[in-house]
């Protein structure tokens, strides 16, 4: 199971934790691949826009731990898009993803 949690401060995303795997069939699971792709696209967009100093993150197998260091509307919009994507995947695969709300 994959779990995720978004934490807020002043109505903006302050931190994100995404962890776990959708199944034991490593490398062949569409849910894990979709979430990994959404994470990488988000981090690449932040980097491409030269906003990487706004965040700190640890990305490892089965884990994203991200903290916003400097609030920025563009970074927040990208992180909200990631949250929307995870929500949509959760709707399609409710047995594989859980949202831990603060």
HELIX and SHEET records of a PDB file:
HELIX    1   1 UNK A   30  UNK A   48  1                                  19    
HELIX    2   2 UNK A   52  UNK A   54  5                                   3    
HELIX    3   3 UNK A   73  UNK A   92  1                                  20    
SHEET    1   A 5 UNK A  55  UNK A  60  0                                        
SHEET    2   A 5 UNK A  63  UNK A  68 -1                                        
SHEET    3   A 5 UNK A  12  UNK A  20 -1                                        
SHEET    4   A 5 UNK A   2  UNK A   9 -1                                        
SHEET    5   A 5 UNK A  97  UNK A  99  1                                        
END                                                                             
